[in-house]
């Protein structure tokens, strides 16, 4: 889809911008003509307007909010991408594990939505939020139960903010990427990658281009009537399972 000059000069915040997905999202908005604020735990290697902030702390959240306010007054688009996906059985989870997941995956985007929404309202900006969620918000995963719960919570807060910010013309949506192997933090075996990919209805992994295009759509004028929803870009993976319990299957 061609968005024309939709993003020319628009001010976009991307959190978790040093990661694979965040870097791709920031580059997508760059290419579309937007001014991008890249935020991550460290700003080393991040180009342009970059902010180092630990979003699990009040100080880090305020650092990012203040940096954007000082530079722009208010953003037009905020992409809450920063998150962690640790793998552990519930019986092995510690209180510290719980805090790490919930602080970054839920508390941070909620507090940033609140803070940036106040900036938008004061500046008269009818902006939007794109929260990077996951099919895990709707389908439980063994050894990732806490992560799933965090994404379900983010989905609920997305709908809640969509309701409360509608009167100000501010839109809030979730974007759910599908299976996208390649993270240096969570390395996967080729056997696992092949098995998961084969069970996706369209047999396709989610690419950076897929997510970039979806994020642009949700934050563009083409989606001016879209708020409080979740867009899954996952080849149909969140729709159900492909396993068939019979020896033969005929299309008709």
Phi, psi and omega in degrees: 000135179266118182266006177057231180263021183308324187252003180296117179079358179285149186257119189236130175256130175236119177269159184063036188284352178270347180279174183301308182290315181297320179297317180295319179296315179299317179295325179296314179292324175304309183297334180277356176102007182277160168269129187242132170259117179262123180240137175199175181302323175232142180264003181300126177084355179272128183281161172065218181284101184236140182233126175270121183205132175272102187285359175273358180239154177298322181296319180294317178300315181292327178300315180292314180301317182292320181298318179291318179298318181294323184276317189240339189091308178198150176274165173265326183223136174235123177252106179275094185253333185301131180192165174235150180226074176282150180249120180195145174290150180302324181291342179262354184289139177255163175304325180293322177299314179303312182298318181299313181294310185290325180295317183273321186277336183239301186300315183299306180296327179295313180293326177289323175299316179298309184295313181288328177297319178298320177298314181299315182297315181295327182268357181071029181266124175267078186268196179207159178240139173238109180264121180281108182253218184190156172299344176297344178293338185240347183227116184293146179233128177297137184072005177222032185298317181293322176298314179301316180297322180294322180285328174296318177298318179297321178298317180295317179293327176300313179294321180296313178294324178301318179293315187281337182261354182302322183295343179260004181074021180258128183258149181221123181221162174254146172238125184249098175293155176265205184290118183223081180293158178134355180292133178287338181281320182240080181289140181237146178287156179296327178299316180294316180301315181296319182295315181292316181299320182294338182266001176277131183311315180272003178055033184228137173281159179273126182264167176299322180296322178301312183290319179300315180296320180292320179295318178299317179301309184297334181256012181259171177292341178295338181252028185299341179250020182247116176206151178074022183237170177237126179255113179270125177241075193220019179067019181089008185297325182278354181285332181163193181254154184263353182300134179241124184262065175200158184287322183228150178222130179245139183293336181230000000 
